[in-house]
Amino acid sequence: MGKPPLRWLVRKNGLPFASFLFCPDKTHKTAVLRNRSKRILRELVRKHTSVLPVGYDCALLIQVGFAKLSKEDREVLFLSALKQFP
């Protein structure tokens, strides 16, 4: 689901909670950029935990352009990908 610079891969896990994996791709050249992107995504997940479906394993694949977007654009991109959820 989603479109670059943020994509979701999901599968059912049969558990009463959702788990998340944050995967910066190889366009992140340094650990600083990778960690920044993961921090941003963790905050978005925490902020919108009430609307996230339970019972899924989610991998969020991010490109370096995600961290360069404005805060509002990142949130819109995150929520638009969430609307495509099965």
N, C-alpha and C positions, 0 to 999 in steps of 0.2 A: 504494500500500500504506500501511498505517498508519491512524492516526486523529489528529484534532487533539489536541495542538498540534504533532505531527510527522507529516509525510507523505513518502513516497519516490516518486519517478518514476524508472523505470529503462528502459534500452534496451540491446540488445547492441551492442558496439563491435568485436568480432572481434579484440581485442588481448589480449596475455597479462597484462594488469593492469586494475584498475578505476580509474576516475577519479570524482572527487566534486565537486559544486557545492553550496555552502551558500547557501540563499536565505531570508533573513528576510523576512517579509511586511510589509505597510504598517501593521500594528499596532505595530511598533517605531517609536516616535516620534523617537528620537534615535540618532545614530551609536554612542553608548556602549552602548545596548541591543542594537543590531544586532551590534556587534563581540563583545559578551559571549556572545550566542547562538551565533555562529560559532565562538568559541574553545571553548565547551563541546562542540559537535558535533565539531570537529576532534579533540579529546581522546578522545571516545568512539570515533571511527573508528580512531585510533591504537591505542587499548587493545584493540579487537576486530578488528584487521586479519587475524588468522589465521582467523577464521570468515567473513570477507566473501568472497563469490564473485568470481572474476576474469572479465574479459571483458565488463564492463558499465559504462555511464556512469550515474551515480546523481546525481539532484538531490534534496537534502533540503530540504523546505519547512517552515519553522518559524514558529510564532506566538510572540508575546511571552510567553505563559503557560509556554512550555517552560523558559525561564531561571528562572522563579519556582518550579518544582518542586524537590523535594529531590534530592540527588545520586542516591540509590537509585531514586527514581521515574523520573528521566530515563533511567537505565540500563535499567530494566525496560521502559520505553516503547520505547527504541531496539532492544532485543533482541526484543521482541514484534513490532515491525515487520519486523525482519530475518528472523524465522521465516516471514513471509508471502512471502518472496522466491521468485520462480519457480524 
